[in-house]
Amino acid sequence: MSPTRGAAASIAPPAPGRPDKPRGGRFGSLAGWAQRHRWAALLIWVAVLAAVTLVSGAAGSAYKNNFALPGTDSQAATDLFTKHGSAQAGDSVDIVLKDSQGLDGRKAGVEKMLAEVKGLPGVADVRSPYADASAVSRDGTIGYATVTLDGKAEAVPKEDITAIIDTAESAESGGLQVELGGEAVRGAQEKGSPTAELAGILAAVIILGLLFGSLVAASVPLITALFAVGSALGLIVLASHVFTIADFTPPITMLVGLGVGIDYALLIFYRYRHELTDGAEPAEAARKALDAAGRTVFFAGCTVIIALFGLVALGLGSLQGVALALALTVLTTMAASLILLPALLAVFGRRIQRHVLKHAAKAEARGKVEGRRWRALAAAVQRRPLPALLVATFALLALSAPALSMRLGFADAGNDPATTTSRQAYDLLAEGFGPGFNGPLIVLVQGDEAVGQGVRSELAKAEGVATASPAMPSEDGALSTVIVYPETSPQAEGTADLVHHLRDDVAPGLERDTGAEILVGGSVAASQDFADTVSQRLPLFVAVVVGMSSLLLMLVFRSVWIPVKAALLNLLSISAALGAMTLVFQYGWFGVQQGPIEAFLPVLIFAIVFGLSMDYEVFLVSRIHEEWERTKDHSLAVREGLATTGKVITAAGAIMIVVFGAFMLSADRMLQQFGLGLAVAILVDALVIRCLIVPAVMQLLGKRAWWLPAPLARRLPKVALERPANS
């Protein structure tokens, strides 16, 4: 049995002199320290987790959503609203009322409730539906009161919003229905229990148990991941006091941290298991595993972090904080895999060794050859590489096609569960006032009320506009605002078209006629600006991430075609994931409510998946390269590479898929999209690309796969990705 079986390749030449003397690398030395001081290493991690948890609990979180985009019309409008004291600068809560017998008979009770709401903390003003005829539907059965908050939704404490909800709902009696809407209400609603996280952990335990056949062996990667995620979550809470981090970051962090943490620990643990079957003692097996697979983990983690920091450069508000939090999580999982995991192996090493050797003896007695099925699959692909490549590629391109028509936007109350008060309020307002009432456009006119009224009359005539409110002057009289209600719902394509129509076609003519500057703002316009900005900056982001990752692969494998192949295949898996998201969430497959894809998810998924795909790419191709260096037989190298890595790649992929897929159980539409996108990307990457397309492409390339122009070879530094186990 080869001592390098299942290992990734050493790209650097052996060191001169005394080749028979073992020499450990930095990762092996780190593993040796963790094993010699196993209890100290474990105590340090426990202390770090406890300290971070206690301090973060005492400090509390300071999450805030900020999707401000300087330079856009919506942001300019918001800034002017605030500067000139417009009432539209603050956020509001709608108290929606319905009585099939009419609201007139409910006036006394409603007015009493509104008076109580006005006296609550966080409330600046309340406008009664009985003081504004436009706030009651034509049939008189549905009306709404507007509660103006004393700050932005994210700045008002949730307990203040909860008090508003409870006070308003206390007025329900007889046939009167009371529901509340607005972003502040949506943020204060209960998000549900952590069913998705628990389901993902349970599924991961089952897969690890089936893979290793031992509860102790299965628990080691999981414990490593849980320590890493727990520490990362506490650090992110503390970081929220310094950086702008969105309130949806923690569940995403847990999602990615669990998947990546188990994945990294599994790759190292699987190599450790191979070393034990080759006769190494537990301590030596851990050193060799870290010296080999630990480098793959380090490279993969750095690739993910590089991609995530690329998001920071995009300048997309809270998305920068999300990227920072995820990068911190990946860094923590790397540290746990390289320090905590060796300590755990030192504690449980003898028990794991006995189980592994017993299992190997049984397999040998039955004549089982590890990797036999994967070797057979590789041989089948090699016999017909071109058909295998074409069929798999065509299938992924077909799945990717819907992504070309992807619409970016943000979920609103219309996507909330039907039982929530925000969704009930949304539906009642649409029923009483039309679908566009839930997504008004706020048009700012830099002029007095007379100019604003003239602009209002023209806006009301524009195609796609249902109605427009009278112009409302700001406190200093320098601005007027007109609320424009579209004919279509906030997430409809027609509403996005209306935003562009007003800005590109209607506003320029009005500005020439009146001499006043006109800006189209509001939450719907801001969402469209964010989506447009993502679309504009995405190509540059992709080019930077792909370019840097390809350069790293070129340094490692000293090949031109390996990084080109990796980049194209990674893009193919990501596009397939985006296509699946579009089919399910935009087109409503499997009964899912139709709507746009969350505007920030494509770039976030790209950054994460591109880095994770490099993990599997390096693990498989480096093993192929090792066999190529040893035998110079490219067909044999491809077969042995897949035979020795296929099992661990599919197992790691399966764990990722169930952890990410478990978030389809979440009530949050954004988390559902995120989980589906990552699960599909990993499924495609681990099964279709790594097990079919890569062997086919490598077989077709043959010796040319390792070609590097001589002038470039002389200039590129030599980088050792992994050190052979006997080095």
C-alpha positions in Angstrom: 0.0 0.0 0.0 1.4 3.3 -1.1 2.2 5.8 1.7 1.0 8.6 -0.5 -2.4 7.1 -1.3 -5.1 9.8 -1.2 -2.6 12.6 -0.7 -2.4 15.7 -2.8 0.7 16.3 -4.8 4.0 17.9 -3.9 4.8 20.4 -6.6 8.1 21.5 -5.3 11.3 19.4 -5.9 12.7 17.4 -3.0 15.2 19.2 -0.8 18.8 18.3 -1.4 20.8 16.1 0.9 19.8 13.2 3.1 16.4 12.5 1.4 15.8 9.6 3.8 15.5 11.8 6.8 12.0 12.9 7.6 11.5 16.7 7.7 8.3 18.3 8.7 6.8 21.4 7.3 5.1 24.2 9.2 1.8 22.5 9.3 3.3 19.3 10.5 5.2 21.2 13.2 1.9 22.9 14.2 0.2 19.5 14.5 3.1 18.2 16.5 2.8 21.1 19.0 -1.0 20.7 19.3 -0.5 17.0 20.0 2.2 17.4 22.6 0.2 20.1 24.3 -3.2 18.6 23.6 -4.9 19.6 26.8 -3.5 23.1 26.6 -4.7 23.4 23.0 -8.2 22.2 24.0 -8.3 24.5 27.0 -7.3 27.5 24.9 -10.1 26.8 22.4 -12.6 26.3 25.2 -11.4 29.5 26.9 -11.6 31.5 23.7 -15.1 30.2 23.0 -16.3 30.9 26.5 -14.7 34.4 26.6 -16.0 35.4 23.2 -19.5 34.2 24.1 -19.6 36.0 27.4 -18.2 39.2 26.1 -20.4 39.3 23.0 -23.4 38.5 25.2 -22.6 41.3 27.5 -21.9 43.8 24.7 -24.9 42.8 22.6 -25.1 43.1 18.9 -25.1 46.3 16.8 -26.3 44.9 13.5 -27.6 47.5 11.1 -28.7 47.2 7.5 -27.1 49.8 5.2 -27.5 49.5 1.5 -26.7 53.1 0.8 -25.1 53.7 -2.6 -23.6 57.1 -3.0 -24.0 58.5 -6.4 -27.4 57.1 -7.1 -30.7 59.0 -7.4 -32.3 57.2 -4.5 -29.4 58.0 -2.1 -29.3 61.6 -3.2 -33.0 61.9 -2.6 -32.6 60.4 0.9 -29.8 62.8 1.7 -31.8 65.8 0.6 -34.9 64.6 2.6 -32.8 64.5 5.7 -31.1 67.8 5.1 -34.3 69.8 4.5 -36.4 68.1 7.2 -38.9 66.3 4.9 -41.3 64.0 6.7 -40.3 61.3 4.2 -36.8 61.1 5.7 -38.0 58.8 8.5 -39.5 55.3 8.4 -43.1 54.6 9.3 -45.4 51.8 10.4 -48.8 51.2 8.8 -51.7 50.2 11.0 -54.1 48.6 8.6 -57.7 48.2 9.6 -60.5 46.2 8.0 -64.2 45.9 8.9 -66.6 44.5 6.3 -69.4 46.6 7.8 -67.3 49.8 7.3 -64.8 51.7 9.4 -67.0 54.6 10.3 -68.6 52.7 13.2 -65.2 51.9 14.6 -64.0 55.5 15.0 -64.1 55.8 18.7 -62.2 52.6 19.4 -59.6 53.2 16.7 -58.9 56.8 17.7 -58.4 55.7 21.3 -55.9 53.0 20.2 -54.0 55.5 18.0 -53.8 58.0 20.9 -52.1 55.2 23.0 -49.7 54.4 20.1 -48.7 58.1 19.8 -47.6 58.1 23.4 -45.3 55.1 23.0 -41.5 55.4 22.8 -40.0 55.7 19.3 -43.2 57.3 17.9 -42.9 60.8 16.4 -46.4 61.2 15.0 -49.6 59.3 14.1 -51.9 60.2 11.2 -55.4 58.8 11.6 -57.3 57.4 8.6 -60.3 59.5 9.7 -58.2 62.7 9.1 -57.3 61.8 5.5 -60.0 60.6 3.1 -57.3 59.1 0.8 -56.3 56.7 3.7 -59.7 54.8 3.4 -60.6 52.6 0.5 -63.5 53.6 -1.8 -65.9 51.1 -0.2 -64.9 52.3 3.3 -64.0 48.9 4.6 -60.2 49.2 4.6 -58.1 52.0 5.9 -54.7 52.7 7.4 -53.1 54.9 10.0 -49.5 56.1 9.5 -47.2 55.9 12.5 -44.1 58.0 11.9 -41.1 56.7 13.8 -38.4 59.0 15.4 -35.7 57.3 13.4 -34.9 54.8 10.7 -36.4 51.3 11.1 -33.0 49.7 12.0 -32.3 52.4 14.7 -35.6 52.0 16.6 -35.3 49.3 19.3 -37.3 46.2 18.5 -39.1 46.3 21.9 -40.5 49.7 20.9 -41.9 48.3 17.6 -43.3 45.3 19.5 -45.1 47.7 21.9 -46.7 49.4 18.8 -47.8 46.0 17.4 -49.3 44.8 20.8 -51.1 48.1 21.4 -52.6 48.2 17.9 -53.7 44.6 17.9 -55.4 45.1 21.3 -58.1 47.1 19.4 -59.2 44.0 17.5 -62.8 43.2 18.4 -65.9 41.8 16.7 -65.4 42.2 13.0 -62.4 44.6 13.2 -59.1 43.2 11.8 -55.9 45.0 12.7 -52.6 44.3 11.0 -49.3 46.1 10.9 -46.9 46.6 8.0 -43.5 48.3 7.3 -39.9 47.3 7.4 -39.7 48.0 11.2 -42.5 45.5 11.8 -40.9 42.9 9.5 -37.7 43.2 11.5 -39.4 42.8 14.8 -41.3 39.7 13.9 -40.1 36.4 15.3 -37.8 34.6 12.8 -38.6 31.1 14.0 -36.6 28.3 15.7 -33.2 27.2 14.4 -34.8 24.1 12.7 -32.5 24.5 9.6 -29.3 24.6 11.6 -30.3 21.6 13.7 -31.4 19.6 10.7 -28.1 20.3 8.9 -26.0 19.2 12.0 -28.1 16.0 12.3 -27.7 15.2 8.6 -23.9 15.8 8.8 -23.6 13.4 11.8 -25.4 10.7 9.9 -23.2 11.1 6.8 -20.0 11.1 8.9 -21.2 8.1 10.8 -21.9 6.2 7.5 -18.5 7.3 6.1 -16.4 6.2 9.1 -18.6 3.7 10.9 -17.7 5.1 14.3 -19.4 7.7 16.5 -16.0 8.9 17.8 -14.5 9.3 14.3 -17.6 11.0 13.1 -17.7 13.5 16.0 -14.2 14.8 15.5 -14.8 16.9 12.4 -18.2 18.0 13.7 -16.7 19.2 17.1 -14.0 21.1 15.2 -16.6 22.9 13.1 -18.9 23.7 16.0 -16.0 25.2 18.0 -15.0 27.3 15.0 -18.6 28.5 14.3 -19.3 29.3 17.9 -16.1 31.4 18.2 -16.8 33.2 14.9 -20.4 34.1 15.8 -19.2 35.8 19.0 -16.4 37.7 17.2 -18.9 38.9 14.6 -21.2 40.3 17.3 -18.2 42.3 18.6 -17.2 43.3 15.1 -20.7 44.7 14.5 -19.9 47.6 16.9 -17.0 48.6 14.6 -18.2 47.7 11.2 -21.6 47.9 9.4 -22.8 44.3 9.5 -26.4 43.4 8.4 -28.8 41.6 10.8 -29.1 38.6 8.5 -25.4 37.8 8.8 -25.5 35.3 11.7 -27.6 32.6 10.0 -25.5 32.9 6.8 -22.4 32.7 9.0 -23.6 29.6 10.7 -24.6 28.1 7.3 -21.2 28.6 5.7 -19.2 28.0 8.9 -20.7 24.5 9.5 -20.3 23.5 5.9 -16.8 24.8 5.4 -15.7 23.7 8.9 -16.8 20.1 8.5 -15.4 20.1 5.0 -11.9 21.2 6.0 -11.8 18.9 9.0 -12.9 16.0 6.9 -10.2 16.4 4.3 -7.5 16.4 7.0 -9.2 13.6 8.9 -9.6 11.4 5.8 -5.9 11.7 5.1 -5.2 10.9 8.8 -7.2 7.7 8.4 -5.2 6.7 5.3 -2.0 7.2 7.2 -3.2 4.9 10.0 -4.0 2.2 7.5 -0.5 2.5 6.1 0.9 1.7 9.5 1.7 5.1 11.0 1.2 5.7 14.7 -1.5 8.2 15.6 1.0 11.1 16.3 2.9 10.5 13.1 -0.3 10.1 11.1 -1.6 13.5 12.3 1.7 15.1 11.4 1.7 13.7 7.9 -2.0 14.5 7.5 -1.5 18.1 8.4 1.7 18.4 6.3 -0.3 17.1 3.3 -4.0 17.9 3.4 -3.5 20.8 5.8 -1.9 22.7 3.0 -4.9 22.1 0.7 -7.1 23.4 3.5 -4.9 26.5 3.9 -4.9 27.2 0.2 -8.7 26.7 -0.2 -9.4 28.9 2.8 -7.2 31.7 1.5 -8.9 31.5 -1.9 -12.4 31.9 -0.2 -11.1 34.8 1.8 -9.6 36.5 -1.2 -12.9 36.1 -3.0 -14.8 37.5 -0.1 -12.5 40.5 0.3 -13.3 41.2 -3.4 -16.8 41.9 -2.2 -15.5 44.7 0.0 -14.1 46.4 -3.0 -17.5 46.5 -4.6 -18.6 49.1 -2.0 -22.2 47.7 -1.6 -23.1 48.9 1.9 -23.9 46.1 4.4 -22.6 43.5 1.9 -19.1 44.6 2.9 -19.8 43.7 6.5 -21.3 40.3 5.4 -18.1 39.6 3.5 -15.9 40.6 6.4 -17.9 38.3 8.8 -17.7 35.4 6.4 -14.0 35.9 5.9 -13.6 35.9 9.7 -15.6 32.7 9.9 -13.5 30.9 7.2 -10.3 32.1 9.0 -11.6 30.7 12.3 -12.5 27.3 10.7 -9.0 27.1 9.2 -7.5 27.7 12.6 -9.7 25.1 14.2 -8.8 22.5 11.5 -5.0 23.2 11.9 -4.8 23.5 15.7 -7.9 22.1 17.4 -8.3 19.0 15.1 -4.8 17.7 15.9 -5.4 18.0 19.6 -8.6 16.1 19.3 -6.8 13.4 17.3 -4.2 13.1 20.1 -7.0 12.6 22.6 -9.0 10.0 20.6 -6.1 8.7 18.4 -5.8 5.2 19.9 -9.6 4.6 19.8 -9.8 5.8 16.2 -6.7 3.7 15.3 -8.2 0.5 16.6 -11.4 1.1 14.7 -9.7 2.1 11.5 -7.3 -0.9 11.5 -10.2 -3.3 12.4 -12.3 -1.9 9.5 -9.3 -2.2 7.1 -8.7 -5.8 8.1 -12.3 -6.8 7.5 -12.2 -5.1 4.1 -9.0 -6.8 3.2 -10.4 -10.2 4.2 -13.4 -9.6 2.0 -11.1 -8.7 -0.9 -12.4 -5.2 -1.1 -10.2 -2.7 -2.9 -10.7 0.9 -1.9 -11.6 3.1 -4.8 -12.6 0.3 -7.1 -15.8 1.9 -8.1 -14.3 5.3 -8.6 -11.5 3.7 -10.7 -14.1 2.0 -12.8 -16.0 5.2 -13.3 -12.8 7.0 -14.4 -12.0 4.1 -16.8 -15.5 4.4 -18.3 -15.1 8.2 -18.8 -11.7 7.7 -20.3 -13.1 5.2 -22.9 -15.5 7.9 -24.1 -14.2 11.2 -22.9 -15.7 13.5 -25.5 -19.3 12.2 -25.2 -19.1 12.3 -21.4 -17.8 15.9 -21.6 -20.4 17.1 -24.1 -23.4 15.5 -22.3 -22.4 16.8 -18.9 -21.6 20.3 -20.2 -24.8 20.5 -22.2 -26.8 19.5 -19.1 -25.2 22.2 -17.0 -25.5 24.9 -19.7 -29.2 24.0 -19.9 -29.6 24.4 -16.2 -27.6 27.7 -16.4 -29.8 29.2 -19.1 -32.5 30.7 -16.9 -29.9 32.8 -15.1 -29.7 35.0 -18.2 -33.2 36.3 -17.4 -32.6 36.7 -13.6 -34.2 39.7 -12.1 -32.5 41.2 -9.0 -34.4 42.8 -6.2 -35.3 42.5 -2.6 -38.0 40.5 -0.8 -40.7 42.5 0.8 -43.7 41.8 3.0 -45.4 40.1 0.1 -42.9 37.3 0.5 -43.5 36.9 4.2 -45.3 33.8 5.5 -49.1 34.2 5.1 -49.6 34.0 8.9 -47.5 37.1 9.7 -49.1 40.4 10.4 -46.8 42.2 7.9 -48.0 39.9 5.1 -51.7 40.3 6.2 -51.2 44.1 6.1 -49.6 43.9 2.7 -52.5 41.9 1.3 -55.1 44.2 2.8 -53.5 47.4 1.4 -53.3 45.7 -2.0 -56.9 44.7 -1.8 -58.1 48.2 -0.7 -55.8 50.5 -2.7 -54.2 48.5 -5.5 -51.0 46.4 -5.9 -48.7 49.4 -6.3 -49.7 50.9 -3.0 -47.2 48.7 -1.2 -44.3 50.1 -3.2 -44.7 53.8 -3.7 -42.0 55.9 -5.4 -40.9 59.1 -3.6 -40.3 61.8 -6.1 -38.3 64.8 -4.8 -38.6 68.2 -6.5 -36.2 70.9 -5.6 -38.7 73.7 -5.7 -41.6 75.3 -3.9 -45.1 73.7 -3.6 -46.4 75.3 -6.8 -43.6 73.7 -8.8 -44.2 70.5 -7.0 -47.9 70.5 -7.9 -47.0 71.1 -11.6 -44.6 68.2 -11.5 -47.3 66.1 -9.8 -49.8 66.6 -12.5 -47.4 65.4 -15.2 -46.3 62.4 -13.1 -49.9 61.3 -12.7 -50.2 61.1 -16.5 -47.1 58.9 -17.0 -47.6 55.4 -18.3 -47.6 52.8 -15.4 -48.6 55.3 -12.7 -51.9 54.6 -10.9 -52.1 57.8 -9.0 -49.9 60.5 -7.5 -50.3 62.3 -4.1 -50.4 66.1 -3.8 -47.0 67.7 -3.5 -45.9 68.0 0.2 -43.4 70.8 1.1 -40.5 70.2 3.4 -40.2 72.1 6.7 -38.0 74.8 5.1 -40.1 75.0 1.9 -37.1 74.3 -0.3 -38.3 70.9 -1.4 -41.6 69.2 -2.5 -42.2 65.5 -2.4 -44.8 63.6 -4.5 -45.7 60.0 -3.7 -46.2 58.1 -6.9 -48.1 54.8 -6.8 -47.4 52.4 -9.6 -50.0 50.2 -11.2 -48.0 47.1 -10.5 -46.7 45.5 -7.3 -43.3 46.4 -5.8 -41.5 43.3 -7.1 -43.1 43.3 -10.6 -41.0 44.0 -13.6 -43.3 46.8 -14.6 -42.4 48.7 -11.4 -38.7 48.5 -12.2 -39.5 49.7 -15.7 -41.5 52.6 -14.3 -38.5 53.7 -12.2 -36.3 53.9 -15.3 -39.1 55.5 -17.3 -39.6 58.3 -14.8 -35.8 58.9 -14.6 -34.9 58.6 -18.2 -37.9 59.9 -20.1 -40.2 61.9 -17.8 -37.9 63.8 -15.4 -35.5 65.3 -18.0 -38.4 67.1 -19.8 -39.9 68.3 -16.5 -36.4 69.6 -15.4 -36.1 71.6 -18.7 -39.6 73.1 -18.3 -39.4 73.9 -14.6 -35.7 74.4 -14.0 -36.0 72.2 -10.8 -34.0 69.1 -10.2 -36.1 66.0 -9.9 -35.0 62.8 -8.1 -36.9 59.5 -7.9 -36.3 57.8 -4.6 -38.0 55.6 -2.0 -37.3 52.0 -1.0 -38.4 50.5 -4.3 -36.2 52.8 -6.3 -33.3 52.2 -3.9 -33.7 48.4 -4.4 -33.6 48.9 -8.1 -30.4 51.1 -7.8 -28.8 48.4 -5.7 -29.7 45.7 -8.3 -28.4 47.9 -11.1 -25.2 48.6 -9.3 -24.6 44.9 -8.6 -25.1 44.1 -12.3 -22.7 46.8 -13.4 -19.9 45.9 -11.0 -20.3 42.1 -11.2 -18.1 41.6 -14.4 -15.2 43.4 -12.8 -15.6 41.5 -9.5 -15.6 38.2 -11.4 -12.6 39.1 -13.5 -10.6 40.0 -10.4 -11.5 36.9 -8.4 -11.0 34.5 -11.4 -7.7 36.2 -12.3 -6.2 36.0 -8.8 -7.3 32.4 -8.3 -6.0 31.3 -11.7 -2.7 32.9 -11.0 -2.4 31.0 -7.7 -3.2 27.7 -9.5 -0.6 28.5 -12.2 2.0 28.9 -9.5 1.0 25.7 -7.7 0.6 23.4 -10.7 3.0 25.2 -13.1 0.5 24.8 -15.9 -1.5 27.1 -18.2 -4.4 24.8 -18.9 -5.1 23.7 -15.3 -6.2 27.2 -14.1 -8.1 27.9 -17.4 -10.0 24.6 -16.9 -10.6 25.3 -13.2 -11.9 28.8 -13.9 -14.3 27.8 -16.6 -15.7 24.8 -14.7 -16.1 26.9 -11.5 -18.1 29.5 -13.5 -20.2 26.7 -14.9 -21.1 25.3 -11.5 -22.0 28.8 -10.2 -24.1 29.6 -13.3 -26.0 26.3 -12.9 -26.7 27.2 -9.3 -28.0 30.7 -10.3 -30.1 29.1 -13.0 -31.7 26.7 -10.4 -32.4 29.7 -8.1 -34.1 31.5 -11.0 -36.3 28.6 -11.9 -37.4 28.0 -8.3 -37.8 31.5 -6.9 -38.3 33.7 -9.9 -40.5 31.4 -12.0 -42.1 29.7 -9.0 -41.2 26.0 -9.6 -42.3 23.5 -7.0 -45.0 25.9 -5.8 -42.7 28.6 -4.5 -44.0 32.1 -4.6 -42.6 34.1 -7.5 -40.3 37.1 -7.0 -36.9 38.5 -7.7 -33.6 37.0 -6.6 -32.1 38.9 -3.6 -29.8 41.5 -5.3 -26.7 40.7 -3.2 -26.9 36.8 -3.4 -25.3 36.3 -6.8 -22.0 38.0 -5.8 -22.1 36.4 -2.4 -22.6 32.9 -3.8 -20.0 33.5 -6.4 -17.4 34.4 -3.8 -18.1 31.4 -1.6 -18.6 28.8 -4.2 -15.6 29.8 -6.3 -13.4 29.3 -3.2 -15.0 26.0 -2.2 -14.7 24.7 -5.8 -11.0 25.4 -5.7 -10.9 23.1 -2.6 -12.1 20.1 -4.6 -10.1 21.1 -7.7 -6.8 21.2 -5.8 -7.5 18.0 -3.9 -8.3 16.0 -7.1 -5.9 17.6 -9.6 -2.9 17.5 -7.2 -3.4 13.8 -6.7 -3.5 13.3 -10.5 -0.4 15.4 -10.7 1.4 13.3 -8.2 0.7 10.1 -10.2 1.7 11.9 -13.4 5.0 12.9 -11.8 5.5 9.3 -10.6 4.5 7.3 -13.7 4.3 9.8 -16.6 1.2 7.9 -17.7 -1.6 10.4 -17.9 -4.4 7.8 -18.2 -3.3 6.0 -15.1 -2.8 9.3 -13.3 -6.4 10.3 -14.0 -7.8 6.9 -12.8 -5.8 6.9 -9.6 -6.5 10.5 -8.9 -10.3 9.9 -9.0 -10.0 6.5 -7.2 -8.2 7.9 -4.2 -10.1 11.2 -3.8 -13.6 10.4 -5.2 -14.9 9.1 -1.9 -13.8 12.0 0.3 -14.9 14.6 -2.3 -18.4 13.2 -2.6 -18.6 12.7 1.2 -17.5 16.3 1.8 -19.8 17.5 -0.9 -22.7 15.5 0.6 -22.2 17.2 4.0 -22.1 20.6 2.4 -25.3 19.8 0.4 -27.3 18.7 3.4 -26.1 21.6 5.6 -26.8 24.2 2.9 -30.0 22.4 1.7 -31.3 22.4 5.3 -31.8 26.1 5.0 -34.6 25.5 2.6 -36.5 24.8 5.8 -36.1 28.4 7.0 -39.0 30.7 6.9 -36.7 33.5 5.5 -36.9 33.6 1.7 -33.4 35.0 1.4 -32.0 32.1 3.4 -34.0 29.7 1.3 -32.4 31.2 -1.9 -28.9 31.1 -0.4 -29.2 27.5 0.8 -30.5 26.3 -2.6 -27.9 28.1 -4.5 -25.0 26.8 -2.5 -26.4 23.2 -2.3 -26.9 23.1 -6.1 -23.5 24.5 -6.8 -21.8 22.0 -4.5 -23.9 19.1 -5.9 -22.9 20.0 -9.5 -19.3 20.6 -8.5 -18.7 17.4 -6.5 -20.5 15.0 -8.7 -20.8 16.2 -12.3 -17.7 18.4 -12.6 -15.1 16.6 -10.4 -16.3 13.0 -11.2 -17.2 13.4 -14.9 -16.0 16.6 -16.6 -12.5 16.9 -15.0 -11.5 13.3 -15.8 -12.8 13.7 -19.3 -11.0 17.0 -19.8 -7.7 15.7 -18.3 -7.9 12.6 -20.5 -8.4 14.8 -23.6 -5.6 17.2 -22.7 -3.2 14.3 -21.9 0.4 15.5 -21.4 -0.6 19.0 -22.6 -2.4 19.5 -19.3 1.0 20.2 -17.6 2.3 22.6 -20.3 3.8 25.9 -19.3 5.8 28.1 -21.7 9.5 27.9 -20.9 9.9 31.7 -20.5 7.0 31.8 -18.1 8.3 28.8 -16.2 11.7 30.5 -15.6 10.0 33.6 -14.2 7.4 32.0 -12.0 8.4 31.1 -8.5 8.1 27.5 -7.4 5.3 27.0 -4.8 4.9 23.7 -2.9 1.2 23.2 -2.3 1.6 20.0 -0.3 4.6 18.1 1.1 4.7 14.4 0.5 4.1 12.3 3.6 7.6 10.8 3.6 9.4 14.1 3.1 
